[in-house]
Amino acid sequence: MTFRKTLQSVVPLATVLSASCVGFLAGCKSGGPPPGAAGFGPLPVQVSTAVQQDVPLTGEWVATTDGFVNAQIQPQVSGYLIRQDYKEGSAVQKGQVLFEIDPRPLQAVLDQAKASLAQAQAQYELAGINVRRDTPLAEAHAIAQSQLDNDIQTQAANKAAVANAQAAVEAAELNVGFTKVRSLIDGVAGQAALQVGNLVNTSSVLTSVSQLNPIKVYFYISEQEYLTLSAQAKQRGVADLLRSGNVIPLKLKLANNQVFPQTGRIIFVDRAVSGQTGSIRMAAQFANPGDLLRPGQFGRVSAETTVLHNAVVVPQRAVSEFQGMNQVIVVGADDVAHIRTVQLGAQVGPNIVITSGLRVGDRVVTAGNEKVKDGMKVVPQADNSPAPTAAGQNAQGN
């Protein structure tokens, strides 16, 4: 009897414990309703308001720098290099001596030319004496007229010989002067291509000097962009791009993504559009104080090409992509979130233009949108990031 009573009391207790465990496991498995569901608080999200503004569209093109003037330094006479008078990579002035060639052979030629000039001058003076002596004799018929004629002809020939000898002296003096190889421009001199002791001639390249301030920047733009810029130049009162000056300012972004502080202007437009690439070559001039930019650097030149008027702009982080479609989450006046498909336009710094699917004043979710479902109640909070603005920003067309 005692065992049966004990068993009867244990069985109901086991049943209760089993039911409790089942309920506990079921509760753990379900995890409860998601945030924002009925009976739970709405999900807090950050929102920003779509604004309307004029957006400048900016074209951007790969660019390479080059010296405004590049001069190859070549000797004008042959000989052995005996001295290098500049420091490689340093700034040099126009007329500064960069190299010296052994002048002795050319000095000997000069001395010989001077001796020939002295001889020719002596012959010319003798011919003059003969003419002056024979002139009165011929007038008195003391000598034949033909003798005086020969004297006059000899004097003229000797005069020509003097001029020829004098020209030879001047040429020899120039050659002696050319033994000092000078810079043709102000700029920065490169590495010496030949060293002291080398035999050089007029085809040898000793070094190069590049004018770096201002510096020239080459870039290619498409035919369509060329027509757009040309139309913009005419709207601003200039005839064409070549005479646009500062009307179309250019910016230069360097390889480290820093924007060069100086503004450039167009100074060259090629005569034709390439039939292979459909692009046209252009060049810009940038002031280059301190010679920071050097030939051969890469960068990106940009210029304002057109302006989108009354464009709808939102932060770019509000846009997400799903199955090839661009979507934003719009929070209505009742604080209920709705997913909306939109069409994108140009990027404006951290913001983006919406061409369709959104109206001015719509509130879009900018943070927490990965947790928001369509039709979910949310608690909108103002985004603390700077509001969309076109001031000081550039836009890149798609």
C-alpha positions as CSV (number, residue, x, y, z in Angstrom):
1,M,0.0,0.0,0.0
2,T,2.8,2.4,0.8
3,F,4.6,1.8,-2.5
4,R,1.3,2.3,-4.5
5,K,0.6,5.6,-2.8
6,T,4.1,6.8,-3.4
7,L,3.9,5.9,-7.1
8,Q,0.6,7.7,-7.4
9,S,2.1,10.9,-5.9
10,V,5.2,10.8,-8.1
11,V,3.5,10.3,-11.5
12,P,1.6,13.7,-11.4
13,L,4.7,15.5,-10.4
14,A,6.7,14.0,-13.3
15,T,3.9,15.1,-15.7
16,V,4.0,18.6,-14.4
17,L,7.8,18.8,-14.7
18,S,7.7,17.4,-18.3
19,A,5.1,19.9,-19.4
20,S,7.2,22.7,-17.9
21,C,10.3,21.6,-19.7
22,V,8.4,21.4,-23.0
23,G,7.1,24.9,-22.5
24,F,10.5,26.2,-21.7
25,L,12.1,24.7,-24.8
26,A,9.4,26.0,-27.0
27,G,9.9,29.4,-25.6
28,C,13.7,29.3,-26.2
29,K,13.1,28.0,-29.8
30,S,10.7,30.8,-30.8
31,G,12.9,33.7,-29.6
32,G,10.0,36.0,-29.3
33,P,8.6,38.4,-32.0
34,P,11.0,40.7,-33.9
35,P,11.5,44.3,-33.0
36,G,8.7,46.6,-34.3
37,A,6.1,43.8,-34.1
38,A,2.8,44.1,-32.2
39,G,3.4,44.3,-28.5
40,F,7.1,45.5,-28.9
41,G,8.5,49.0,-29.3
42,P,9.1,50.5,-32.8
43,L,12.7,50.3,-34.2
44,P,14.7,53.6,-33.9
45,V,16.2,54.7,-37.3
46,Q,18.0,57.8,-38.5
47,V,16.3,59.7,-41.4
48,S,17.3,62.5,-43.7
49,T,15.0,64.7,-45.8
50,A,15.2,64.7,-49.6
51,V,16.1,68.3,-50.8
52,Q,15.9,70.1,-54.1
53,Q,18.9,72.0,-55.4
54,D,20.9,72.8,-58.5
55,V,23.7,70.3,-59.0
56,P,26.8,71.1,-61.0
57,L,27.9,68.0,-63.0
58,T,31.7,67.6,-63.3
59,G,33.6,65.7,-66.0
60,E,36.9,64.0,-64.8
61,W,39.7,62.8,-67.1
62,V,43.0,61.0,-66.7
63,A,45.9,63.5,-67.0
64,T,49.7,63.5,-67.3
65,T,52.0,66.4,-66.5
66,D,54.7,67.7,-68.8
67,G,57.1,70.6,-68.7
68,F,55.7,73.8,-70.1
69,V,58.9,73.9,-72.2
70,N,61.2,70.9,-72.5
71,A,64.7,71.7,-73.9
72,Q,67.2,69.1,-74.9
73,I,70.7,70.3,-74.2
74,Q,73.0,69.4,-77.1
75,P,76.5,70.7,-77.9
76,Q,77.0,72.8,-81.1
77,V,80.6,71.6,-81.5
78,S,82.5,68.4,-81.1
79,G,85.1,67.6,-78.4
80,Y,85.7,66.0,-75.1
81,L,83.7,67.0,-72.0
82,I,86.0,68.4,-69.4
83,R,83.6,69.8,-66.8
84,Q,80.0,69.5,-65.5
85,D,79.0,72.9,-64.0
86,Y,75.5,72.2,-62.6
87,K,74.0,69.9,-59.9
88,E,71.6,67.3,-61.4
89,G,68.0,68.0,-60.6
90,S,68.6,71.6,-59.6
91,A,67.0,74.8,-60.9
92,V,69.1,76.5,-63.6
93,Q,68.8,79.9,-65.3
94,K,68.7,80.7,-69.0
95,G,72.3,81.2,-70.2
96,Q,73.9,79.3,-67.2
97,V,76.8,77.1,-68.1
98,L,76.0,73.4,-67.7
99,F,78.9,71.7,-69.4
100,E,82.3,72.6,-70.8
101,I,84.1,71.1,-73.8
102,D,87.8,71.2,-74.3
103,P,88.3,74.5,-76.1
104,R,92.0,74.1,-77.2
105,P,91.4,72.6,-80.7
106,L,88.9,75.3,-81.5
107,Q,91.0,78.0,-80.0
108,A,93.8,77.0,-82.4
109,V,91.3,77.3,-85.3
110,L,90.4,80.8,-84.1
111,D,94.1,81.8,-83.9
112,Q,94.6,80.5,-87.5
113,A,91.6,82.5,-88.7
114,K,92.9,85.6,-87.1
115,A,96.2,85.2,-88.8
116,S,94.5,84.7,-92.2
117,L,92.5,87.9,-91.5
118,A,95.7,89.9,-90.8
119,Q,97.2,88.6,-94.0
120,A,94.1,89.5,-96.0
121,Q,94.1,93.0,-94.5
122,A,97.7,93.5,-95.5
123,Q,97.0,92.5,-99.1
124,Y,94.1,94.9,-99.1
125,E,96.2,97.8,-97.8
126,L,98.9,97.1,-100.5
127,A,96.2,97.1,-103.2
128,G,95.0,100.4,-101.9
129,I,98.6,101.9,-102.1
130,N,98.9,100.7,-105.7
131,V,95.6,102.3,-106.7
132,R,96.5,105.6,-105.1
133,R,100.0,105.6,-106.7
134,D,98.9,104.6,-110.2
135,T,95.8,106.8,-110.5
136,P,97.6,110.1,-111.2
137,L,100.1,108.3,-113.4
138,A,97.3,106.9,-115.5
139,E,95.7,110.3,-115.7
140,A,99.0,111.7,-117.0
141,H,99.2,108.8,-119.5
142,A,102.5,107.8,-117.8
143,I,101.2,104.3,-117.5
144,A,98.7,102.3,-119.3
145,Q,95.1,102.5,-118.2
146,S,94.9,98.7,-118.0
147,Q,97.5,98.7,-115.2
148,L,95.3,101.0,-113.1
149,D,92.3,98.8,-113.9
150,N,94.2,95.8,-112.7
151,D,95.1,97.6,-109.5
152,I,91.5,98.5,-108.8
153,Q,90.3,94.9,-109.5
154,T,93.0,93.6,-107.1
155,Q,91.9,96.0,-104.4
156,A,88.3,94.8,-104.7
157,A,89.3,91.1,-104.5
158,N,91.4,91.8,-101.5
159,K,88.6,93.6,-99.8
160,A,86.4,90.5,-100.3
161,A,89.2,88.4,-99.0
162,V,89.2,90.5,-95.8
163,A,85.5,90.1,-95.4
164,N,85.8,86.3,-95.8
165,A,88.6,86.1,-93.3
166,Q,86.7,88.2,-90.8
167,A,83.7,85.9,-91.1
168,A,86.0,82.9,-90.5
169,V,87.2,84.6,-87.3
170,E,83.6,85.2,-86.1
171,A,82.7,81.6,-86.8
172,A,85.8,80.4,-84.9
173,E,84.9,82.7,-82.0
174,L,81.4,81.3,-81.9
175,N,82.8,77.7,-81.8
176,V,85.1,78.6,-79.0
177,G,82.1,80.1,-77.2
178,F,80.0,77.0,-77.9
179,T,82.5,74.9,-75.8
180,K,80.5,76.3,-72.8
181,V,77.2,74.5,-73.2
182,R,74.5,76.7,-71.7
183,S,70.9,76.3,-70.6
184,L,68.4,77.6,-73.2
185,I,65.6,78.3,-70.7
186,D,64.9,78.8,-67.0
187,G,63.9,75.5,-65.4
188,V,65.0,72.3,-63.7
189,A,67.9,70.3,-65.2
190,G,67.8,66.6,-65.3
191,Q,70.4,63.9,-64.9
192,A,73.5,64.1,-67.2
193,A,73.3,61.6,-70.0
194,L,77.1,61.8,-70.6
195,Q,79.9,62.1,-68.2
196,V,83.2,64.1,-68.1
197,G,85.7,62.5,-70.5
198,N,83.2,61.5,-73.1
199,L,83.6,62.6,-76.7
200,V,80.5,64.4,-77.8
201,N,79.3,65.9,-81.1
202,T,76.3,67.9,-82.3
203,S,73.9,64.9,-82.1
204,S,74.7,64.1,-78.5
205,V,72.1,64.8,-75.8
206,L,73.8,66.0,-72.6
207,T,70.7,66.5,-70.5
208,S,67.2,68.1,-70.5
209,V,65.9,71.2,-68.9
210,S,62.1,71.6,-68.2
211,Q,60.2,74.8,-67.4
212,L,58.0,73.7,-64.4
213,N,56.3,76.9,-63.4
214,P,53.8,77.0,-65.0
215,I,53.4,73.3,-65.8
216,K,51.5,71.8,-68.7
217,V,48.9,69.0,-68.1
218,Y,47.6,66.9,-71.0
219,F,44.3,65.0,-71.0
220,Y,41.8,63.5,-73.4
221,I,38.0,64.2,-73.4
222,S,35.3,62.6,-75.5
223,E,33.7,64.3,-78.5
224,Q,30.4,64.8,-76.5
225,E,32.2,66.4,-73.6
226,Y,34.1,68.6,-76.0
227,L,30.8,69.9,-77.5
228,T,29.3,70.4,-74.0
229,L,32.3,72.4,-72.8
230,S,32.4,74.4,-76.0
231,A,28.7,75.3,-75.6
232,Q,29.3,76.3,-72.0
233,A,32.2,78.5,-73.1
234,K,30.0,80.3,-75.6
235,Q,27.2,80.8,-73.0
236,R,29.8,82.5,-70.8
237,G,30.8,84.9,-73.5
238,V,33.9,83.4,-75.1
239,A,34.4,82.3,-78.7
240,D,35.9,78.8,-78.1
241,L,37.7,76.7,-75.5
242,L,41.1,77.9,-76.6
243,R,40.2,81.4,-75.6
244,S,38.2,80.4,-72.6
245,G,40.9,81.4,-70.1
246,N,39.6,81.3,-66.5
247,V,35.9,81.1,-67.7
248,I,36.2,77.3,-67.4
249,P,38.4,76.7,-64.3
250,L,40.1,73.3,-64.1
251,K,41.0,71.3,-61.0
252,L,43.7,68.7,-60.7
253,K,43.6,65.7,-58.3
254,L,47.0,64.2,-57.7
255,A,47.9,60.5,-57.3
256,N,47.4,60.8,-53.5
257,N,43.8,61.9,-54.1
258,Q,44.7,65.4,-52.9
259,V,43.4,68.3,-54.9
260,F,46.2,70.6,-56.2
261,P,45.6,74.1,-54.7
262,Q,46.1,75.9,-58.0
263,T,43.4,76.3,-60.6
264,G,44.2,75.6,-64.2
265,R,43.0,76.9,-67.6
266,I,42.8,75.4,-71.1
267,I,45.7,76.4,-73.4
268,F,45.6,73.8,-76.1
269,V,42.9,72.0,-78.1
270,D,44.0,69.6,-80.7
271,R,43.1,70.1,-84.4
272,A,41.1,66.8,-84.8
273,V,39.2,64.1,-82.9
274,S,40.9,60.7,-82.9
275,G,39.1,58.4,-85.3
276,Q,40.1,55.4,-83.2
277,T,39.1,56.6,-79.7
278,G,36.6,59.4,-80.5
279,S,38.5,61.7,-78.1
280,I,40.4,64.9,-78.5
281,R,43.6,65.9,-76.8
282,M,43.7,69.0,-74.7
283,A,46.3,70.7,-72.5
284,A,45.9,72.9,-69.4
285,Q,48.2,75.3,-67.7
286,F,48.7,75.3,-63.9
287,A,50.8,77.6,-61.8
288,N,53.4,75.4,-60.0
289,P,55.0,77.4,-57.2
290,G,57.9,75.4,-55.6
291,D,58.0,73.1,-58.6
292,L,55.9,70.5,-56.8
293,L,54.6,69.0,-60.0
294,R,57.2,67.2,-62.2
295,P,56.8,65.9,-65.8
296,G,55.4,62.4,-66.0
297,Q,53.1,62.5,-63.0
298,F,49.6,61.2,-63.3
299,G,46.4,62.7,-62.0
300,R,42.8,63.6,-62.9
301,V,41.7,66.9,-64.4
302,S,38.0,67.9,-63.7
303,A,35.8,70.7,-64.9
304,E,32.2,71.6,-64.5
305,T,30.4,70.5,-67.7
306,T,26.7,71.3,-67.0
307,V,24.2,72.0,-64.2
308,L,21.2,69.9,-63.2
309,H,18.5,72.3,-62.1
310,N,16.0,71.5,-59.3
311,A,17.4,68.0,-58.7
312,V,16.2,65.8,-55.8
313,V,19.2,64.9,-53.6
314,V,19.6,62.4,-50.7
315,P,22.5,60.9,-48.8
316,Q,24.1,58.1,-50.8
317,R,24.0,55.8,-47.8
318,A,20.2,55.9,-48.0
319,V,20.3,53.8,-51.2
320,S,20.6,50.1,-51.3
321,E,20.7,47.6,-54.1
322,F,18.5,44.5,-54.2
323,Q,18.3,42.2,-57.2
324,G,19.6,44.8,-59.6
325,M,17.2,47.5,-58.3
326,N,18.0,50.6,-56.3
327,Q,15.8,51.1,-53.3
328,V,15.3,53.6,-50.4
329,I,13.1,53.2,-47.3
330,V,10.7,56.1,-47.0
331,V,9.1,57.0,-43.6
332,G,5.6,58.4,-43.9
333,A,3.9,60.9,-41.7
334,D,2.6,58.0,-39.6
335,D,6.2,56.8,-39.0
336,V,5.6,53.6,-41.0
337,A,8.4,52.5,-43.3
338,H,7.8,51.7,-47.0
339,I,10.4,50.4,-49.5
340,R,10.5,52.3,-52.7
341,T,12.4,51.7,-56.0
342,V,14.2,54.7,-57.3
343,Q,16.3,55.7,-60.3
344,L,19.8,57.2,-59.6
345,G,21.5,60.2,-61.2
346,A,24.9,61.8,-60.6
347,Q,26.8,61.5,-57.4
348,V,27.3,64.8,-55.4
349,G,30.0,64.1,-52.9
350,P,28.5,61.9,-50.2
351,N,25.0,62.5,-51.7
352,I,23.3,61.3,-54.8
353,V,20.7,62.6,-57.3
354,I,17.3,60.7,-57.5
355,T,15.8,61.1,-61.0
356,S,12.6,59.3,-60.2
357,G,10.7,57.5,-57.4
358,L,11.2,60.2,-54.7
359,R,9.7,63.6,-54.0
360,V,11.2,66.6,-52.3
361,G,10.5,66.5,-48.5
362,D,10.3,62.7,-48.3
363,R,12.1,61.3,-45.3
364,V,14.5,58.4,-46.1
365,V,16.2,56.0,-43.7
366,T,20.0,56.6,-43.6
367,A,21.0,54.3,-40.7
368,G,19.4,51.1,-39.4
369,N,17.8,50.4,-42.8
370,E,19.1,46.8,-42.9
371,K,16.7,45.9,-40.0
372,V,13.6,47.7,-41.4
373,K,10.9,45.7,-43.2
374,D,8.2,47.2,-45.4
375,G,5.2,48.3,-43.3
376,M,7.2,48.4,-40.0
377,K,6.6,51.1,-37.5
378,V,9.8,53.0,-36.7
379,V,10.9,55.9,-34.5
380,P,12.6,58.4,-36.9
381,Q,15.5,60.3,-35.5
382,A,17.3,63.2,-37.3
383,D,20.5,62.2,-39.0
384,N,23.3,64.2,-37.4
385,S,25.4,64.2,-40.6
386,P,25.6,67.4,-42.7
387,A,22.5,68.0,-44.8
388,P,22.8,67.5,-48.6
389,T,24.2,70.6,-50.2
390,A,25.7,71.5,-53.5
391,A,28.0,74.1,-52.0
392,G,31.7,73.2,-52.4
393,Q,30.9,69.8,-54.0
394,N,31.4,68.4,-57.4
395,A,29.1,66.0,-59.2
396,Q,30.2,63.1,-61.5
397,G,27.7,62.1,-64.2
398,N,27.0,58.4,-64.6
